[in-house]
Structure formats: structure tokens, C-alpha cells
């Protein structure tokens, strides 16, 4: 058996285990509402059923194998979605990036660097003819695709396959924020192929990507909150967020839970991170897991906006001018503003700085939100919303360190431990469990 065949066989084995385990779980509604107070309806449509998981896996596998067997040397049709860097052609790139400039053509391109993780990522340099150069069309680009079978299943089942293609093609360039500019995005629902082409900010803006071990300072956090407020305010309660196919927060996490058994992995994560988990919540993992879903259920009755969705400490970058922004917009979805604010603040600030600054920072965000077209909220109401959204940042990283052997190693353990300590203490400091009980 050749190396490629062995790799394919290994991927099938890993994801068969993932799907088999995920498909057998009860829904959150069934687990948490057994008894006289059970609601009249459940959210069965918000979770993956066994039939759906197996059917979609078979369909995506078929498309993926066809890609491998029939993969053209170059993709030329504008309607195609190239996912392998070797499939790119000057003809396809011209159609994708010329932005309607008549006569503009890409004459050559180069791929200087690349790697693969949750997505396939590579830098792209293009050369334009004189028309393209005069129009100032972009030359320093960064590309993200779903090339592997594993990537398509992870991002497809969770709904994240459409996140960056939608963000960069539909929303980004109408927002005055510190983030890569978007030039092209496309995805296919049948095969879960996707591609997003954006500005390579490391080259164009001298961006340096920051480690979670480098906590944010006050100015950097204000930069991030200002960008979130701009996006939230400009896209507040926009119906197109639902009609374009973006999931809400409950749906996103519930589907993810269907695949990875978030409750079980959270218990494992608490054991592995015992040295940094606050003692007040060390034995309350089930309560926090359930409270996260209760929070997201409550959010469904409230106005939603576009969320970054994954704005944690490891997503920050700093430009050569010293301004901080958020990268990696793959988890874009719709939901409650406090999801982004709590995740960004609680993961990136030290415990001491968060205790000193969080009330002022929430006030800063509210001022910017109203200025950008969002609602005017009282501080007390907004403060309580922020406090009841402290669960997900903790659960996300407890799961990350509690991953199963067949899950990808998303982040180094030292990153997880730093963020778990910060986000866990935020739950304790803000008495988030009591705040949620009073809101329910």
C-alpha cells in the first residue's frame, strides 16, 4: 500500500470513529429537560442525526475521491472551486481577482509558503499586466481552502465551511476594521469545497501574530473591542445574516457537540488542566456545560448580529503601526454581541487586568456600538449580559485540551492552560452561574 493510500485509509478510520461516537448521543434538550418542567419542543433539527451524518459523509467522500482521481492539472472555469494550490491557473485567478477591471490579466503567480491544519493555507503572489497594475489590483494574497477530506468534514458538519468565504466576499469590505481585506470567496454545499482569498497582512501591513502567552494591554484590547463594536453595530439585526446561511450560536455549538461529545471532553479537559482550573468550578463541569447551552438558548430570543465567533487570545495580530486586530474568521456566525466581547476580553487579558479594566472596557464597547448604529443599552443590562456569556470561552478551551486521541491537536497545551486559567476565573469573579439563573 502506497503512502497516499495509507493516509487516506487513516483519515477514514479516524472520522468513522468520530461520526460513530457523535451520532449516538442524546440532544442537549433531552439531557437537560427531563422531568415536569420539560419544554414542549426540542431542538432536534439543531443537531446531527445518524442518518444525516452517514449520508453527508458518503456524499462528501465521493466528491473528495473524484477530486483525487479526476483532478485537473489546472482549474480554468470561474465556476470551479480549486482547493489544491497546484490547481490554480492564471485564467482562474484573473476571473476571481480582476474585480471587473476590463482588460486586467494575471500574467504569472507564485506560492512561496504553505501549510495545512483545519484548512489548507498558502501565501500567493500574483503579477498583473499593465492594466491590472494601473488599477491597483492586489498582488500579495493569502488563501485558505478545504482540500483534505478531514477538513471538509470538520468545517462542513459544523457549518464553518462557509464562514470565511461569506465574510470575505460579502461583509468584510464594508467594515472599517483592522482585518485582512477580502478579494474572493466561494463554497459548494454538496462537496464542501471552499476557498477564501484575502490580503496577506504579514506582507502588506507588517503584521505580527501574537501568542496567547502575551496578554493584551489596554490599548490593544480597546482596538479589538472597537472593531467588534463596528461590525456588531453595522450588521445589527440584519435579516441577511440568516438568509445567507449562517448558523446561530446555539446551532453552531450543538452541531459541534454532536460530533465531538463536548460534555465528555470537558470532563477530560478539567482533569488535564487541574492545576489552573479555579477550585470553585472544578467540580461543576456539567453545570457549566449546561449553562453554556442555556445561555445560547436565551440568545435566540434576542437580536443577533454578525460575530467573529472565535476571537480568542491566539487570533490577535499587531500591524507595523501598532494597531491590533483579529485574524481567522472561519467561525463567523450570527448571535449575541456578548459572545464576542466575553471571549475576547476573558481570553486575552490577565486575570488582574481584566478585574481592573472590564467594567470600563464594556462601557467603551457600548459607546462605540451605539456610534456605529447599534442599540443604546444601559450599562447594568449590558454588564449582566457580558457576565452570563462567560461560559463558552472556558468550555471551548477545556475541550481543546481535553481532545480525544482522534481529534486534531488544535493548540499547544501551554496556550490552553493560560486561557483556561483566565476564562475560568472570569466565571467565578462574575458569579456567572447565579446571573444566568436570574435571567432564565
C-alpha positions in Angstrom: 0.0 0.0 0.0 1.4 3.4 -1.0 1.9 6.3 1.3 -1.1 8.3 -0.1 -3.4 5.2 0.2 -2.3 4.6 3.8 -3.0 8.3 4.6 -6.5 8.1 3.1 -7.2 4.9 5.0 -6.1 6.5 8.3 -8.4 9.6 7.7 -11.3 7.3 7.0 -10.7 5.3 10.2 -10.3 8.5 12.3 -13.5 10.1 11.1 -15.5 6.9 11.1 -14.8 6.8 14.9 -15.7 10.5 15.2 -19.0 10.1 13.4 -19.9 6.8 15.1 -19.4 8.3 18.5 -21.1 11.6 17.7 -24.2 10.1 16.2 -25.1 8.1 19.3 -25.5 11.0 21.7 -28.7 12.4 23.1 -29.6 16.0 22.3 -29.0 18.8 24.8 -32.7 19.2 25.2 -33.2 15.5 26.0 -30.4 15.6 28.6 -31.2 18.8 30.4 -35.0 18.9 30.4 -36.2 15.6 31.7 -39.0 16.0 34.2 -42.1 18.1 34.9 -40.6 21.3 33.5 -39.7 19.8 30.2 -40.4 22.2 27.3 -43.0 21.3 24.6 -40.4 21.3 21.9 -36.8 20.3 21.5 -34.1 21.4 19.1 -33.7 18.2 17.2 -33.1 20.0 14.0 -30.1 21.7 15.5 -28.1 18.5 15.9 -26.7 16.0 13.6 -28.7 12.8 13.2 -27.1 9.4 12.5 -28.7 9.3 9.0 -27.6 12.8 8.1 -24.0 12.2 9.4 -23.6 9.0 7.4 -25.3 10.3 4.3 -23.3 13.5 4.1 -20.1 11.6 4.9 -20.7 9.3 2.0 -21.5 12.2 -0.4 -18.5 14.3 0.6 -16.3 11.2 0.4 -17.5 10.5 -3.1 -16.7 14.1 -4.2 -13.3 14.1 -2.5 -12.3 10.8 -4.1 -13.5 12.1 -7.5 -11.3 15.2 -6.9 -8.3 12.9 -6.3 -8.9 10.6 -9.2 -10.0 13.2 -11.8 -8.2 16.3 -10.5 -7.3 18.5 -13.5 -3.8 19.9 -13.8 -5.3 23.4 -13.7 -8.7 24.8 -12.9 -9.8 27.4 -15.5 -13.6 27.8 -15.3 -14.7 30.6 -13.0 -17.4 28.4 -11.6 -14.9 25.8 -10.2 -13.5 25.9 -6.7 -9.8 25.0 -6.7 -8.7 23.6 -3.3 -5.2 22.4 -4.1 -2.6 25.1 -4.8 -1.4 23.1 -7.8 -4.9 23.5 -9.4 -4.6 27.3 -9.7 -4.2 28.9 -13.1 -3.7 32.4 -14.4 -7.0 32.2 -16.1 -9.0 31.2 -13.0 -7.1 33.8 -10.8 -7.8 36.5 -13.3 -11.5 35.8 -13.2 -11.6 35.7 -9.4 -9.5 38.8 -8.7 -9.9 41.2 -11.5 -12.8 42.9 -9.8 -14.5 43.8 -13.1 -11.5 45.7 -14.4 -11.7 45.3 -18.2 -8.5 44.0 -19.7 -6.8 43.2 -16.4 -5.0 39.9 -16.6 -2.7 37.9 -14.2 0.4 37.0 -16.2 2.2 34.9 -13.5 1.9 33.8 -9.9 3.9 32.1 -7.2 3.2 30.2 -4.0 6.1 31.0 -1.6 4.8 29.3 1.6 2.0 27.0 2.7 0.8 24.6 5.4 -2.2 22.5 6.4 -4.3 22.4 9.6 -8.0 22.9 10.0 -7.7 24.3 6.5 -5.1 24.3 3.7 -3.3 27.7 3.8 -0.8 29.3 1.5 0.6 32.6 0.5 0.0 33.7 -3.1 1.9 36.3 -5.1 0.4 37.4 -8.5 1.7 39.6 -11.3 -0.7 41.7 -13.3 -0.4 43.2 -16.7 -0.2 46.9 -17.1 -4.0 47.3 -16.9 -4.1 45.5 -13.6 -1.2 47.4 -12.2 -2.7 50.7 -13.1 -6.0 49.7 -11.4 -4.0 48.8 -8.2 -5.3 45.3 -8.1 -3.9 43.2 -5.2 -0.6 41.2 -5.6 0.1 39.9 -2.1 -2.5 37.4 -1.1 -3.3 34.6 1.4 -5.5 31.7 0.5 -7.5 29.2 2.7 -9.2 26.1 1.2 -10.7 22.8 2.3 -8.5 20.4 0.3 -8.4 17.4 2.6 -11.3 15.0 3.4 -10.8 15.7 7.1 -11.0 19.5 6.5 -14.2 19.2 4.6 -15.9 17.1 7.2 -14.8 19.2 10.2 -15.8 22.5 8.6 -18.8 21.2 6.7 -20.6 19.5 9.6 -20.1 22.5 11.9 -21.2 25.0 9.2 -17.8 26.7 9.3 -17.0 25.8 5.7 -19.0 28.9 4.6 -17.6 31.2 7.3 -14.6 32.9 5.6 -15.9 32.7 2.0 -19.1 34.6 3.1 -17.2 37.0 5.4 -14.6 38.0 2.8 -16.9 38.1 -0.2 -19.9 39.7 1.4 -19.2 41.6 4.6 -15.6 42.5 5.2 -15.0 45.3 2.7 -18.0 47.3 4.0 -16.4 47.4 7.5 -13.8 49.8 8.7 -11.9 47.3 10.9 -8.4 46.1 11.3 -8.7 42.7 9.4 -7.4 41.3 6.1 -9.3 42.7 3.1 -11.3 40.2 1.2 -10.9 39.5 -2.5 -12.8 36.3 -3.3 -14.8 33.6 -1.5 -16.8 30.6 -2.7 -18.0 27.2 -1.3 -20.0 24.3 -2.5 -22.7 22.7 -0.3 -22.5 19.3 -2.0 -18.8 18.6 -1.8 -17.9 21.2 0.9 -15.1 22.5 -1.3 -14.3 26.1 -0.3 -11.8 28.8 -1.0 -11.2 32.3 0.5 -8.7 34.7 -0.9 -7.7 37.6 1.3 -4.9 40.2 1.9 -1.6 38.8 3.2 -1.4 41.2 6.1 2.0 39.9 7.2 3.4 41.3 4.0 1.1 44.3 3.3 0.9 45.6 6.9 3.9 44.1 8.6 1.5 42.2 10.9 3.0 40.1 13.7 0.8 37.4 15.1 0.6 37.4 18.9 0.9 34.5 21.3 -1.8 33.9 24.0 1.1 34.0 26.4 1.4 37.7 25.5 -1.6 39.1 27.3 -3.3 42.1 25.7 -2.6 45.6 27.0 -5.3 48.2 27.5 -4.8 49.9 24.1 -4.7 46.6 22.3 -8.0 45.5 23.9 -9.7 48.8 23.0 -8.6 48.2 19.4 -10.2 44.8 19.3 -13.4 46.0 21.0 -13.7 49.0 18.7 -13.6 46.6 15.7 -16.2 44.3 17.2 -18.5 47.2 18.0 -18.1 48.5 14.4 -19.1 45.1 13.0 -21.8 44.4 15.5 -23.3 47.9 15.1 -23.3 48.0 11.3 -24.8 44.5 11.0 -27.2 44.6 14.0 -30.4 42.6 13.4 -29.8 42.3 9.7 -32.0 39.6 8.1 -29.4 38.7 5.5 -27.3 37.1 8.3 -29.9 34.3 8.4 -30.9 34.2 4.8 -27.2 33.9 3.6 -27.0 30.6 5.5 -25.0 31.5 8.7 -25.9 29.4 11.7 -26.7 30.9 15.1 -24.5 30.3 18.2 -26.7 27.6 19.6 -26.9 25.7 16.3 -23.1 26.0 15.8 -22.2 24.6 19.2 -25.0 22.0 19.2 -23.8 20.6 15.9 -20.2 20.6 17.1 -21.3 18.8 20.2 -23.0 16.2 18.1 -19.6 15.3 16.6 -17.1 15.6 19.5 -19.1 14.9 22.7 -18.3 18.3 24.3 -19.6 17.3 27.7 -17.3 14.2 28.0 -14.3 16.0 26.6 -14.9 18.9 29.0 -14.5 16.5 32.0 -11.3 15.1 30.5 -10.1 18.7 30.0 -10.7 19.6 33.6 -8.6 16.7 34.7 -5.8 17.7 32.4 -5.9 21.3 33.4 -6.5 20.7 37.1 -3.5 22.9 38.1 -5.2 26.1 36.7 -8.9 25.4 37.0 -10.3 27.6 39.8 -11.4 25.4 42.7 -14.8 27.0 42.9 -15.8 25.4 39.5 -13.5 22.3 39.4 -16.5 20.1 40.3 -19.1 22.0 38.3 -18.2 21.0 34.7 -21.7 19.6 34.0 -23.3 22.8 35.4 -21.0 25.0 33.2 -21.7 22.8 30.1 -25.4 23.1 30.6 -25.3 26.8 31.4 -23.5 27.4 28.1 -26.4 25.9 26.2 -29.0 27.7 28.4 -27.2 31.0 27.6 -27.3 30.3 23.9 -31.0 29.3 24.0 -31.8 32.6 25.7 -29.9 34.4 23.0 -32.2 33.0 20.3 -35.0 35.3 21.6 -32.7 38.4 21.3 -31.5 40.5 18.4 -28.4 39.0 16.7 -25.5 40.4 14.8 -22.5 39.1 12.9 -19.9 37.5 15.2 -16.3 36.8 14.7 -17.1 33.7 16.8 -13.5 32.7 17.7 -11.9 35.9 18.8 -9.6 34.4 21.4 -6.1 35.5 22.5 -4.4 33.4 19.8 -6.2 35.2 17.0 -4.6 38.6 17.6 -2.1 40.4 15.4 -0.4 43.7 15.6 0.3 45.8 12.5 3.5 47.8 11.9 1.6 50.9 13.0 0.9 49.2 16.4 -2.8 48.5 15.9 -4.3 45.2 17.0 -6.8 43.2 15.0 -8.3 39.7 14.8 -7.5 37.1 12.2 -9.0 33.8 11.2 -12.7 34.5 10.5 -13.6 30.9 9.9 -16.1 30.7 12.8 -18.2 33.7 11.6 -21.8 33.2 12.6 -24.8 35.1 14.0 -25.6 35.6 17.6 -25.4 37.8 20.7 -22.9 40.6 20.9 -21.6 39.5 24.3 -20.3 36.2 22.9 -17.5 38.1 21.1 -16.9 40.6 23.9 -16.6 38.0 26.7 -14.5 35.6 24.6 -12.0 38.3 23.5 -11.7 40.1 26.9 -11.6 37.0 29.1 -9.2 35.0 27.0 -6.7 37.8 26.2 -6.5 39.8 29.4 -4.7 38.6 32.5 -6.9 38.0 35.5 -5.6 41.1 37.2 -6.0 43.4 34.2 -9.5 42.0 33.5 -10.6 42.7 37.0 -9.2 46.2 36.8 -10.5 47.2 33.4 -13.5 45.1 32.4 -16.2 47.5 33.5 -14.6 50.4 31.7 -14.0 48.2 28.7 -17.6 47.1 28.5 -18.6 50.8 28.7 -16.1 51.6 25.9 -17.6 48.9 23.7 -21.2 50.2 24.4 -20.3 53.7 23.4 -18.7 52.5 20.1 -21.6 50.2 19.4 -24.2 53.0 19.6 -21.9 55.2 17.5 -21.8 52.5 14.8 -25.6 52.1 14.5 -26.2 49.5 17.2 -28.7 50.0 20.1 -28.2 52.2 23.1 -28.1 49.9 26.1 -28.0 50.6 29.8 -24.7 49.7 31.4 -26.3 47.4 34.0 -28.2 45.4 31.4 -25.1 45.0 29.2 -22.9 44.2 32.2 -25.2 41.3 33.1 -25.3 40.1 29.5 -21.5 40.0 29.5 -21.4 38.1 32.8 -23.7 35.4 31.6 -21.6 34.8 28.4 -18.5 33.8 30.3 -19.2 30.0 29.9 -18.3 29.4 26.3 -14.7 30.8 26.4 -13.9 28.4 29.2 -15.7 25.4 27.7 -14.0 26.0 24.3 -10.5 25.7 25.8 -11.3 23.0 28.3 -12.5 21.0 25.3 -9.3 21.9 23.4 -7.0 20.4 26.0 -9.4 17.6 26.6 -9.4 16.4 23.0 -9.7 12.7 22.2 -6.8 10.8 20.5 -8.6 11.0 17.2 -9.1 14.8 17.3 -6.6 17.2 15.7 -4.2 18.9 18.1 -5.6 22.4 17.6 -3.5 24.4 20.1 -0.4 23.8 22.2 -1.3 22.8 25.8 0.5 25.9 27.2 -1.9 28.1 25.3 -4.9 26.2 26.5 -3.7 26.3 30.1 -3.2 30.1 30.0 -6.6 30.7 28.6 -8.4 28.2 30.8 -7.0 30.0 33.9 -8.2 33.4 32.7 -11.6 32.3 31.5 -12.3 30.0 34.4 -11.6 32.8 36.9 -13.9 35.1 35.0 -16.8 32.7 35.6 -16.0 32.8 39.3 -15.4 36.5 39.6 -18.6 37.4 37.7 -20.8 34.8 39.5 -22.0 33.8 36.1 -24.0 30.8 37.2 -26.1 33.0 39.5 -26.5 35.6 36.8 -27.8 33.1 34.4 -30.3 31.6 36.9 -31.7 35.1 37.5 -32.0 35.7 33.7 -33.7 32.3 32.9 
